Structure formats: structure tokens, C-alpha cells
Amino acid sequence: MASTDFPAEIRALRSTYASIEEVSDVPRIRADIEMLSEEAGVPDLWDNPAAAQVVTSKLSHRQSELERLTSIATRIDDLEVLVELAEMEADEDSLREAEDELKSVRKALADLEVVTLLSGEFDARDAVVTIRAGAGGVDAADFAEMLMRMYLRWAEKHGYSTQVMDTSYAEEAGLKSATFEVNAPYAFGTLSVEAGTHRLVRISPFDNQGRRQTSFAAVEVIPLIEQTDSVEIPENEIRVDVFRSSGPGGQSVNTTDSAVRMTHIPTGIVVSMQNEKSQIQNRAAALRVLQSRLLLQKKAEQDAKKKEMAGDVKASWGDQMRSYVLNPYQMVKDLRTEHEVGNTSAVLDGEIDDFIDAGIRWRATQRRPSA
């Protein structure tokens, strides 16, 4: 314990925190919370549920940001008190506890530092994630389902709410595609680095000869549309088809034509929704995702730099961004950041924070102008 210079370590923590606090603009966060709290307190707020949802969601996000910042400041203060008392009483157990807390606070500050890199126009938004099976047949469909579980488990570990909006099951196993929302502060900015082509290498459980199979899946991440974005789509530019929802193996799970397929005729963008109970709900959900994709496309056209955003994923099989190798060895490696781990089970169970953090830092370096 004596080898740890606690005063120096705590000074370093405070210095890092001060930099993060300045970049985060805490006075602005507090002002936003005050303004949104006033809006949320208006008696007739819920006369317009859509507008009320926007206000309450923004308020919740800003409150979470402030809590994340202030809680770390409190932890640094508490750590300093713990060290002072432990050294005063020569309490080795308390010094070990302080050592553990020091490591924990360092990690929390590193995570918070990553958030300060999320300064894109849509980074603070909720995210809509779509996963599509690519080359590889039934293994690719199974891989798409594995990725969906990975992201849902990641969200669950962080306490983020999710909503599955659409699932299209493959005939033998897995998913052709799936779309879900992740509702959390900076969900889009965080998950957008996951957009791209993912590759799986393993002994196929669907091959009776036990051969190794390579399969692919594409991940698309777009920011959730907000009411204030005002993406108007003329009705004559939309074709809506309705059909009966179905589950795995084609088994009917709905006796009415409640599922909706919405096509934007000028661009050819297609959105399907079937997980809500009524056609009206599915139509509203499909329109929201379509608006989100058109918003992202519009911004990308206005600024070429936006092409790196998740809505522009081309799903090029020769340009995968991450490989998941289960055989002949165990490794998950991001080909952009070179970050890799050997515990593939943990990664596929949602332990992807290190990959996301490395991706955000890598993206920040790519955005810096070259000397």
C-alpha cells in the first residue's frame, strides 16, 4: 500500500475531472434541466403525448449527464477522506479499499472522457439499430441473432431501455434482419462506432461435416428522429403494404394484417415493422424510422463528412470492421483500432465497452485535420 502516492493520484483525478467538467459545460446542463423542468411542469403537457415524450426524454437525458458528472466528483472527495482516515489510523484494510476505489474512479473518469468525444450533431440522441444477415447462409442468419443478443445484453448491463421494433426470422434458424431502439443518453454517438460489417469464423453447427464457416452480418445505427426535426414526407412518395406478422419457422403469431412494410419511392428505402399489436402502431413506428433514415441522408448530402455516420453503411463484405473467431482459436478483433480480446463468450454476452471506447477514440483521431 505504501507504494501508492495517494495525494498525487487524487490531484491527477481532480485535474482530469476539471478538464472533463469544462468540456461538458455543466452550467449549460443545469440551465437546460431548469428550462426542461419548467416545460415538464406545464399542466397541459400531456395533451400532446408526442411533444411531452420529447420534453421528458430530454430532461431525463440531461439529468443523467449531470448525475454522471457530480457522482464522480463526490467519489473523488470521498476517496480523499477515506485515505486521510486510513493513513491516520494506519488501517491497512481501508488502504486496500482506497486502492480499489482509486482504480474504479480512474475507470469511471476514462469512460466519462470518452463521452466528451461525442460531439456530433446527433450523438446525444437515442439510437435505432438494424442488423442484417449477409453472406454465409444459415450461419449468417444465426450470427445476426447473436449480434442482436450481444447489443441487447450490453444495453441491459447498463440499465438502458430497449424496444424491439421488427424481427424477420430466417427459415432454418436465426434472423434475416432485426431493428430495435436503444434509449439512453448518447446512445447514437456511442453505438454508431459499431456500424459496419461484422465477420464470424467458427465450426458451423449447421454443417453435418463439421467444417469451418465464415459468415457476415451488417450493423446499421441511425439517430432516432425527434419531433423538432420536421422531416416531412409527402404521402404520394410512400407506398405502404400490410401483411400478417409471423414468428420463427413461419408460424403465425397474428391473425390480422397488422405488419407494415413502408417504401419511400424516390430513394427506395424500405422499412418493415411487425412487433406492435396494431397496424396503426406499426405504421407509426415505420414512419419514424423512415424519417430518421431520410434525415440522416439529408444531412449526409449537405456535409460529405456525414458519410461516416452509420446510416451510410454499405455492408461491403471485403471491408469488415470486426472479426469474431471461434475456431481454430478464440479472439475478437476490431480491424480499425486493433483492439482485441480472447474471451469471445464475454464479448458475445455484451461485454463490448472496451471495443466501443476504442472505436470512439479512433474515430476522434480520424476526424482531426492532418498536419
C-alpha positions, 0 to 999 in steps of 0.5 A, spaced: 500 500 500 505 504 501 507 504 494 501 508 492 502 516 492 495 517 494 495 525 494 498 525 487 493 520 484 487 524 487 490 531 484 491 527 477 483 525 478 481 532 480 485 535 474 482 530 469 475 531 472 476 539 471 478 538 464 472 533 463 467 538 467 469 544 462 468 540 456 461 538 458 459 545 460 455 543 466 452 550 467 449 549 460 446 542 463 443 545 469 440 551 465 437 546 460 434 541 466 431 548 469 428 550 462 426 542 461 423 542 468 419 548 467 416 545 460 415 538 464 411 542 469 406 545 464 399 542 466 397 541 459 403 537 457 400 531 456 395 533 451 400 532 446 403 525 448 408 526 442 411 533 444 411 531 452 415 524 450 420 529 447 420 534 453 421 528 458 426 524 454 430 530 454 430 532 461 431 525 463 437 525 458 440 531 461 439 529 468 443 523 467 449 527 464 449 531 470 448 525 475 454 522 471 458 528 472 457 530 480 457 522 482 464 522 480 466 528 483 463 526 490 467 519 489 473 523 488 472 527 495 470 521 498 476 517 496 480 523 499 477 522 506 477 515 506 485 515 505 486 521 510 482 516 515 486 510 513 493 513 513 491 516 520 489 510 523 494 506 519 488 501 517 491 497 512 484 494 510 481 501 508 488 502 504 486 496 500 479 499 499 482 506 497 486 502 492 480 499 489 476 505 489 482 509 486 482 504 480 474 504 479 474 512 479 480 512 474 475 507 470 469 511 471 473 518 469 476 514 462 469 512 460 466 519 462 472 522 457 470 518 452 463 521 452 466 528 451 468 525 444 461 525 442 460 531 439 456 530 433 450 533 431 446 527 433 450 523 438 446 525 444 440 522 441 437 515 442 439 510 437 435 505 432 439 499 430 438 494 424 442 488 423 442 484 417 444 477 415 449 477 409 453 472 406 454 465 409 447 462 409 444 459 415 450 461 419 449 468 417 442 468 419 444 465 426 450 470 427 445 476 426 441 473 432 447 473 436 449 480 434 442 482 436 443 478 443 450 481 444 447 489 443 441 487 447 445 484 453 450 490 453 444 495 453 441 491 459 448 491 463 447 498 463 440 499 465 438 502 458 431 501 455 430 497 449 424 496 444 424 491 439 421 494 433 421 488 427 424 481 427 424 477 420 426 470 422 430 466 417 427 459 415 432 454 418 434 458 424 436 465 426 434 472 423 434 475 416 434 482 419 432 485 426 431 493 428 430 495 435 431 502 439 436 503 444 434 509 449 439 512 453 443 518 453 448 518 447 446 512 445 447 514 437 454 517 438 456 511 442 453 505 438 454 508 431 462 506 432 459 499 431 456 500 424 459 496 419 460 489 417 461 484 422 465 477 420 464 470 424 469 464 423 467 458 427 465 450 426 458 451 423 453 447 427 449 447 421 454 443 417 453 435 418 461 435 416 463 439 421 467 444 417 469 451 418 464 457 416 465 464 415 459 468 415 457 476 415 452 480 418 451 488 417 450 493 423 446 499 421 445 505 427 441 511 425 439 517 430 432 516 432 428 522 429 425 527 434 419 531 433 423 538 432 426 535 426 420 536 421 422 531 416 416 531 412 414 526 407 409 527 402 404 521 402 404 520 394 412 518 395 410 512 400 407 506 398 405 502 404 403 494 404 400 490 410 401 483 411 400 478 417 406 478 422 409 471 423 414 468 428 420 463 427 419 457 422 413 461 419 408 460 424 403 465 425 403 469 431 397 474 428 391 473 425 390 480 422 394 484 417 397 488 422 405 488 419 407 494 415 412 494 410 413 502 408 417 504 401 419 511 400 419 511 392 424 516 390 430 513 394 427 506 395 428 505 402 424 500 405 422 499 412 418 493 415 415 493 422 411 487 425 412 487 433 406 492 435 399 489 436 396 494 431 397 496 424 396 503 426 402 502 431 406 499 426 405 504 421 407 509 426 413 506 428 415 505 420 414 512 419 419 514 424 424 510 422 423 512 415 424 519 417 430 518 421 433 514 415 431 520 410 434 525 415 440 522 416 441 522 408 439 529 408 444 531 412 449 526 409 448 530 402 449 537 405 456 535 409 460 529 405 463 528 412 456 525 414 458 519 410 461 516 416 455 516 420 452 509 420 446 510 416 451 510 410 453 503 411 454 499 405 455 492 408 461 491 403 463 484 405 471 485 403 471 491 408 469 488 415 470 492 421 470 486 426 472 479 426 469 474 431 473 467 431 471 461 434 475 456 431 481 454 430 482 459 436 478 464 440 479 472 439 475 478 437 478 483 433 476 490 431 480 491 424 480 499 425 483 500 432 486 493 433 483 492 439 482 485 441 480 480 446 480 472 447 474 471 451 469 471 445 463 468 450 464 475 454 464 479 448 458 475 445 454 476 452 455 484 451 461 485 454 463 490 448 465 497 452 472 496 451 471 495 443 466 501 443 471 506 447 476 504 442 472 505 436 470 512 439 477 514 440 479 512 433 474 515 430 476 522 434 483 521 431 480 520 424 476 526 424 482 531 426 485 535 420 492 532 418 498 536 419 
